[in-house]
């Protein structure tokens, strides 16, 4: 288990720079809610119509805030991860993150308009998520799959 976490930020970016974020995250799983329902799919190539998006890959968790024609992203990574220095404008080490299991909307039938990709969720209706919170003041949570990090015990 590693205790080395790094938090990176993009700063405010215009919508037309979404492709730069997508290049780094195109094979990640992403989750967001829009007027069609709760989405659990591959990272979208175009900025979705939503306010928040979470995505994850092995040892990396992403949180994106979308506001009109701009977006801001934060990347919480575990261990040494190579990233595009042009995309991430700030970087700081953070103490180990804490994990909290959260309610599965799809499984609990609370999001009846689930639009998830069955290849990502399998045949089961259960998708487990956790909130990952870097231990530092004023940090928003990251939501993702607990199997993508070594620091979360099963």
CORVEN-V174063 format. One record per backbone hydrogen bond with DSSP energy under -1.0 kcal/mol. CO is the residue of the C=O (numbers start at 1). NH is the residue of the N-H. Records with the same first field share a line. If there is no record, write none. Layout:
CO=NH ; NH
This chain:
4=79
5=94
6=77
7=92
8=75
9=89 ; 90
13=71
14=17
15=18
17=20
18=22
19=23
21=25
22=26
25=28
28=43
29=56
30=41
31=54
32=39
34=37
37=34
38=115
39=32
40=117
41=30
48=50
51=66
53=64
54=31
55=62
56=29
57=60
59=78
60=57
61=76
62=55
63=74
64=53
65=72
67=70
69=15
70=67
71=13
72=65
73=10
74=63
75=8
76=61
77=6
84=87 ; 88
90=9
92=7
98=133
100=131
104=108
105=110 ; 111
106=109
117=120 ; 121
118=122
129=102
130=144
131=100
132=142
133=98
134=136
142=132
144=130
145=148
146=149
148=59
